Amino acid sequence: MHRSLLGDRPLRRAAVSVKAGLLLVLALVAVPVPAPQANENQRPFSCRLLTDEQKKCAFGSCDQRVVERLKRECLRDGGTP
């Protein structure tokens, strides 16, 4: 029975360290990357107008007919109100 000069412990520690490093790398690679958020300027103009009108409503100075019209236009233009 011949034992190496370094013994078995350092080799086991190295193997465990390599395994832990690989697991960490695999975990980081597997993390999904969120899609970039749409810029405010990429929304349809009618949706931006709707947002502005809804902000006015928060302060109590808006016309509900305008809000409803802008909601319909925003949906028509492919946006989400």
Backbone as CSV, one residue per row, in Angstrom:
resi,resn,N_x,N_y,N_z,CA_x,CA_y,CA_z,C_x,C_y,C_z
1,MET,0.819,-1.174,0.000,0.000,0.000,0.000,0.871,1.247,0.000
2,HIS,0.798,1.966,-1.082,1.591,3.183,-1.213,0.670,4.389,-1.169
3,ARG,0.992,5.358,-0.341,0.192,6.586,-0.259,0.973,7.698,-0.925
4,SER,0.241,8.605,-1.575,0.931,9.721,-2.220,1.456,10.674,-1.169
5,LEU,2.399,11.516,-1.573,2.997,12.455,-0.636,1.981,13.496,-0.156
6,LEU,1.031,13.864,-1.030,0.051,14.877,-0.666,-1.115,14.290,0.118
7,GLY,-1.294,13.023,0.052,-2.418,12.400,0.736,-3.682,12.527,-0.096
8,ASP,-4.749,11.955,0.399,-6.003,11.952,-0.340,-6.834,13.208,-0.089
9,ARG,-6.682,13.850,1.043,-7.512,15.001,1.382,-7.404,16.166,0.399
10,PRO,-6.233,16.629,0.047,-6.159,17.759,-0.895,-6.811,17.432,-2.238
11,LEU,-6.679,16.202,-2.684,-7.298,15.824,-3.946,-8.815,15.830,-3.830
12,ARG,-9.332,15.355,-2.718,-10.775,15.369,-2.517,-11.297,16.799,-2.430
13,ARG,-10.564,17.644,-1.718,-10.968,19.052,-1.607,-10.977,19.717,-2.972
14,ALA,-9.972,19.412,-3.778,-9.894,19.998,-5.116,-11.067,19.514,-5.971
15,ALA,-11.380,18.230,-5.866,-12.495,17.681,-6.642,-13.806,18.308,-6.204
16,VAL,-13.990,18.489,-4.911,-15.213,19.114,-4.396,-15.280,20.571,-4.851
17,SER,-14.172,21.256,-4.839,-14.143,22.655,-5.282,-14.490,22.773,-6.761
18,VAL,-13.965,21.873,-7.569,-14.249,21.887,-9.004,-15.726,21.603,-9.238
19,LYS,-16.273,20.626,-8.532,-17.693,20.299,-8.671,-18.564,21.481,-8.256
20,ALA,-18.222,22.119,-7.150,-19.002,23.267,-6.676,-18.926,24.414,-7.684
21,GLY,-17.757,24.633,-8.245,-17.591,25.682,-9.256,-18.417,25.398,-10.496
22,LEU,-18.413,24.150,-10.933,-19.210,23.773,-12.100,-20.699,23.951,-11.829
23,LEU,-21.139,23.557,-10.641,-22.550,23.739,-10.294,-22.931,25.217,-10.278
24,LEU,-22.045,26.053,-9.761,-22.315,27.491,-9.741,-22.411,28.047,-11.159
25,VAL,-21.498,27.652,-12.010,-21.521,28.121,-13.401,-22.793,27.652,-14.097
26,LEU,-23.162,26.400,-13.904,-24.386,25.878,-14.523,-25.632,26.590,-13.996
27,ALA,-25.644,26.901,-12.715,-26.794,27.614,-12.144,-26.901,29.015,-12.729
28,LEU,-25.786,29.682,-12.920,-25.813,31.036,-13.479,-26.224,31.029,-14.943
29,VAL,-25.815,30.012,-15.668,-26.173,29.914,-17.082,-27.659,29.612,-17.231
30,ALA,-28.219,28.858,-16.299,-29.616,28.440,-16.391,-30.594,29.529,-15.973
31,VAL,-30.116,30.614,-15.383,-31.011,31.687,-14.941,-31.561,32.413,-16.165
32,PRO,-32.886,32.496,-16.282,-33.458,33.182,-17.442,-33.213,34.691,-17.369
33,VAL,-32.979,35.267,-18.515,-32.751,36.709,-18.601,-34.072,37.364,-18.989
34,PRO,-34.561,38.333,-18.199,-35.838,38.964,-18.536,-35.725,39.780,-19.826
35,ALA,-36.821,39.814,-20.549,-36.862,40.588,-21.792,-36.811,42.081,-21.454
36,PRO,-36.191,42.868,-22.309,-36.146,44.311,-22.042,-37.552,44.905,-22.063
37,GLN,-37.786,45.851,-21.184,-39.080,46.511,-21.105,-39.250,47.460,-22.273
38,ALA,-40.482,47.598,-22.707,-40.770,48.505,-23.818,-40.555,49.945,-23.361
39,ASN,-39.901,50.688,-24.185,-39.672,52.090,-23.911,-40.991,52.841,-24.052
40,GLU,-41.161,53.890,-23.278,-42.399,54.675,-23.339,-42.634,55.208,-24.750
41,ASN,-41.593,55.533,-25.473,-41.742,56.069,-26.825,-42.135,54.999,-27.835
42,GLN,-42.041,53.724,-27.462,-42.410,52.652,-28.366,-43.898,52.337,-28.292
43,ARG,-44.581,52.854,-27.291,-46.024,52.644,-27.183,-46.725,53.511,-28.218
44,PRO,-47.907,53.068,-28.675,-48.664,53.901,-29.617,-48.970,55.270,-29.008
45,PHE,-49.042,56.265,-29.869,-49.261,57.642,-29.409,-50.567,57.764,-28.647
46,SER,-51.602,57.054,-29.113,-52.890,57.136,-28.423,-52.786,56.596,-26.992
47,CYS,-51.944,55.593,-26.776,-51.764,55.045,-25.429,-51.019,56.036,-24.531
48,ARG,-50.065,56.745,-25.116,-49.357,57.764,-24.342,-50.302,58.903,-23.971
49,LEU,-51.187,59.274,-24.913,-52.183,60.305,-24.602,-53.121,59.834,-23.500
50,LEU,-53.507,58.559,-23.559,-54.380,57.992,-22.529,-53.708,58.061,-21.164
51,THR,-52.445,57.708,-21.103,-51.716,57.764,-19.832,-51.703,59.190,-19.287
52,ASP,-51.463,60.149,-20.152,-51.464,61.551,-19.712,-52.842,61.968,-19.199
53,GLU,-53.884,61.536,-19.891,-55.240,61.896,-19.475,-55.596,61.216,-18.157
54,GLN,-55.140,59.988,-17.961,-55.400,59.291,-16.702,-54.663,59.958,-15.543
55,LYS,-53.503,60.513,-15.820,-52.799,61.268,-14.776,-53.592,62.507,-14.384
56,LYS,-54.229,63.144,-15.365,-55.081,64.291,-15.062,-56.239,63.863,-14.175
57,CYS,-56.794,62.676,-14.452,-57.917,62.179,-13.655,-57.526,61.989,-12.196
58,ALA,-56.288,61.637,-11.964,-55.829,61.455,-10.589,-55.922,62.759,-9.808
59,PHE,-55.827,63.882,-10.516,-55.925,65.186,-9.860,-57.329,65.773,-9.965
60,GLY,-58.255,65.018,-10.570,-59.648,65.431,-10.604,-60.039,66.341,-11.751
61,SER,-59.221,66.482,-12.773,-59.574,67.381,-13.872,-59.472,66.653,-15.212
62,CYS,-60.407,65.729,-15.439,-60.396,65.021,-16.703,-61.824,64.831,-17.202
63,ASP,-61.925,64.464,-18.473,-63.212,64.215,-19.106,-63.291,62.716,-19.377
64,GLN,-64.273,62.038,-18.784,-64.397,60.585,-18.948,-64.647,60.189,-20.401
65,ARG,-65.291,61.046,-21.174,-65.514,60.732,-22.586,-64.185,60.663,-23.333
66,VAL,-63.279,61.560,-22.993,-61.944,61.554,-23.620,-61.187,60.292,-23.225
67,VAL,-61.294,59.914,-21.949,-60.603,58.716,-21.469,-61.116,57.482,-22.208
68,GLU,-62.437,57.354,-22.342,-63.019,56.204,-23.039,-62.604,56.180,-24.515
69,ARG,-62.608,57.337,-25.161,-62.199,57.418,-26.571,-60.737,56.994,-26.729
70,LEU,-59.879,57.488,-25.838,-58.464,57.143,-25.922,-58.220,55.659,-25.626
71,LYS,-59.015,55.066,-24.739,-58.893,53.630,-24.484,-59.186,52.840,-25.755
72,ARG,-60.273,53.202,-26.447,-60.619,52.513,-27.686,-59.524,52.680,-28.728
73,GLU,-58.997,53.907,-28.856,-57.938,54.172,-29.843,-56.661,53.393,-29.491
74,CYS,-56.343,53.340,-28.213,-55.143,52.624,-27.781,-55.268,51.144,-28.124
75,LEU,-56.419,50.549,-27.839,-56.647,49.151,-28.185,-56.602,48.950,-29.685
76,ARG,-57.195,49.860,-30.439,-57.208,49.768,-31.893,-55.783,49.798,-32.450
77,ASP,-54.929,50.609,-31.818,-53.554,50.764,-32.304,-52.614,49.652,-31.823
78,GLY,-53.156,48.703,-31.071,-52.359,47.543,-30.663,-51.703,47.694,-29.309
79,GLY,-52.031,48.722,-28.576,-51.453,48.911,-27.259,-52.309,48.287,-26.174
80,THR,-51.857,48.433,-24.948,-52.635,47.985,-23.807,-52.892,49.191,-22.920
81,PRO,-54.153,49.481,-22.675,-54.466,50.664,-21.861,-54.041,50.527,-20.420
